[in-house]
């Protein structure tokens, strides 16, 4: 299992953290660190350090980008 970082820009919504963590859990990723910062009333920057299978990294990025509040999801 590899460790990598995911950076998200999203609309700030009440259930956003729940939906993101549920998606990661459903795909078998373990969250090691989670940073949530509200930039303005409607925008949030999220940094996640997670471990999981490398071949599923692109899949989780596609899934996160499909969530309606997510503006952008990238991995480093």
C-alpha positions as protocol buffer text, in pm:
chain_id: "A"
residue {
  index: 1
  type: UNK
  ca { x: 0 y: 0 z: 0 }
}
residue {
  index: 2
  type: UNK
  ca { x: 129 y: 340 z: -97 }
}
residue {
  index: 3
  type: UNK
  ca { x: 78 y: 673 z: 75 }
}
residue {
  index: 4
  type: UNK
  ca { x: -23 y: 977 z: -130 }
}
residue {
  index: 5
  type: UNK
  ca { x: -190 y: 1315 z: -92 }
}
residue {
  index: 6
  type: UNK
  ca { x: -519 y: 1429 z: -241 }
}
residue {
  index: 7
  type: UNK
  ca { x: -602 y: 1797 z: -272 }
}
residue {
  index: 8
  type: UNK
  ca { x: -962 y: 1907 z: -321 }
}
residue {
  index: 9
  type: UNK
  ca { x: -1133 y: 2237 z: -389 }
}
residue {
  index: 10
  type: UNK
  ca { x: -1503 y: 2222 z: -310 }
}
residue {
  index: 11
  type: UNK
  ca { x: -1815 y: 2414 z: -224 }
}
residue {
  index: 12
  type: UNK
  ca { x: -1845 y: 2428 z: 152 }
}
residue {
  index: 13
  type: UNK
  ca { x: -2138 y: 2201 z: 243 }
}
residue {
  index: 14
  type: UNK
  ca { x: -2250 y: 2056 z: 574 }
}
residue {
  index: 15
  type: UNK
  ca { x: -2214 y: 1691 z: 472 }
}
residue {
  index: 16
  type: UNK
  ca { x: -1907 y: 1730 z: 250 }
}
residue {
  index: 17
  type: UNK
  ca { x: -1660 y: 1566 z: 491 }
}
residue {
  index: 18
  type: UNK
  ca { x: -1893 y: 1270 z: 541 }
}
residue {
  index: 19
  type: UNK
  ca { x: -1934 y: 1210 z: 167 }
}
residue {
  index: 20
  type: UNK
  ca { x: -1558 y: 1236 z: 100 }
}
residue {
  index: 21
  type: UNK
  ca { x: -1457 y: 1004 z: 383 }
}
residue {
  index: 22
  type: UNK
  ca { x: -1732 y: 754 z: 292 }
}
residue {
  index: 23
  type: UNK
  ca { x: -1607 y: 742 z: -68 }
}
residue {
  index: 24
  type: UNK
  ca { x: -1249 y: 680 z: 46 }
}
residue {
  index: 25
  type: UNK
  ca { x: -1358 y: 413 z: 293 }
}
residue {
  index: 26
  type: UNK
  ca { x: -1576 y: 241 z: 33 }
}
residue {
  index: 27
  type: UNK
  ca { x: -1273 y: 210 z: -200 }
}
residue {
  index: 28
  type: UNK
  ca { x: -1050 y: 67 z: 75 }
}
residue {
  index: 29
  type: UNK
  ca { x: -837 y: 373 z: 153 }
}
residue {
  index: 30
  type: UNK
  ca { x: -714 y: 454 z: 502 }
}
residue {
  index: 31
  type: UNK
  ca { x: -715 y: 825 z: 592 }
}
residue {
  index: 32
  type: UNK
  ca { x: -397 y: 919 z: 777 }
}
residue {
  index: 33
  type: UNK
  ca { x: -444 y: 1299 z: 788 }
}
residue {
  index: 34
  type: UNK
  ca { x: -728 y: 1535 z: 696 }
}
residue {
  index: 35
  type: UNK
  ca { x: -701 y: 1913 z: 667 }
}
residue {
  index: 36
  type: UNK
  ca { x: -1012 y: 2125 z: 602 }
}
residue {
  index: 37
  type: UNK
  ca { x: -985 y: 2500 z: 553 }
}
residue {
  index: 38
  type: UNK
  ca { x: -1271 y: 2733 z: 464 }
}
residue {
  index: 39
  type: UNK
  ca { x: -1144 y: 2998 z: 221 }
}
residue {
  index: 40
  type: UNK
  ca { x: -1465 y: 3193 z: 190 }
}
residue {
  index: 41
  type: UNK
  ca { x: -1828 y: 3143 z: 273 }
}
residue {
  index: 42
  type: UNK
  ca { x: -1875 y: 2900 z: -15 }
}
residue {
  index: 43
  type: UNK
  ca { x: -1532 y: 2747 z: -82 }
}
residue {
  index: 44
  type: UNK
  ca { x: -1318 y: 2496 z: 106 }
}
residue {
  index: 45
  type: UNK
  ca { x: -967 y: 2360 z: 48 }
}
residue {
  index: 46
  type: UNK
  ca { x: -914 y: 2005 z: 165 }
}
residue {
  index: 47
  type: UNK
  ca { x: -590 y: 1811 z: 197 }
}
residue {
  index: 48
  type: UNK
  ca { x: -600 y: 1437 z: 262 }
}
residue {
  index: 49
  type: UNK
  ca { x: -312 y: 1200 z: 324 }
}
residue {
  index: 50
  type: UNK
  ca { x: -428 y: 846 z: 255 }
}
residue {
  index: 51
  type: UNK
  ca { x: -285 y: 502 z: 202 }
}
residue {
  index: 52
  type: UNK
  ca { x: -423 y: 251 z: -42 }
}
residue {
  index: 53
  type: UNK
  ca { x: -354 y: 52 z: -354 }
}
residue {
  index: 54
  type: UNK
  ca { x: -179 y: 254 z: -625 }
}
residue {
  index: 55
  type: UNK
  ca { x: -394 y: 111 z: -903 }
}
residue {
  index: 56
  type: UNK
  ca { x: -709 y: 251 z: -733 }
}
residue {
  index: 57
  type: UNK
  ca { x: -573 y: 606 z: -701 }
}
residue {
  index: 58
  type: UNK
  ca { x: -706 y: 723 z: -1040 }
}
residue {
  index: 59
  type: UNK
  ca { x: -1039 y: 558 z: -968 }
}
residue {
  index: 60
  type: UNK
  ca { x: -1087 y: 744 z: -640 }
}
residue {
  index: 61
  type: UNK
  ca { x: -996 y: 1075 z: -808 }
}
residue {
  index: 62
  type: UNK
  ca { x: -1263 y: 1014 z: -1074 }
}
residue {
  index: 63
  type: UNK
  ca { x: -1517 y: 926 z: -803 }
}
residue {
  index: 64
  type: UNK
  ca { x: -1435 y: 1236 z: -597 }
}
residue {
  index: 65
  type: UNK
  ca { x: -1460 y: 1459 z: -905 }
}
residue {
  index: 66
  type: UNK
  ca { x: -1812 y: 1321 z: -962 }
}
residue {
  index: 67
  type: UNK
  ca { x: -1936 y: 1445 z: -624 }
}
residue {
  index: 68
  type: UNK
  ca { x: -2148 y: 1752 z: -696 }
}
residue {
  index: 69
  type: UNK
  ca { x: -1972 y: 1984 z: -445 }
}
residue {
  index: 70
  type: UNK
  ca { x: -1619 y: 1901 z: -562 }
}
residue {
  index: 71
  type: UNK
  ca { x: -1472 y: 2153 z: -803 }
}
residue {
  index: 72
  type: UNK
  ca { x: -1133 y: 1979 z: -846 }
}
residue {
  index: 73
  type: UNK
  ca { x: -956 y: 1672 z: -708 }
}
residue {
  index: 74
  type: UNK
  ca { x: -585 y: 1609 z: -775 }
}
residue {
  index: 75
  type: UNK
  ca { x: -328 y: 1370 z: -629 }
}
residue {
  index: 76
  type: UNK
  ca { x: 41 y: 1418 z: -557 }
}
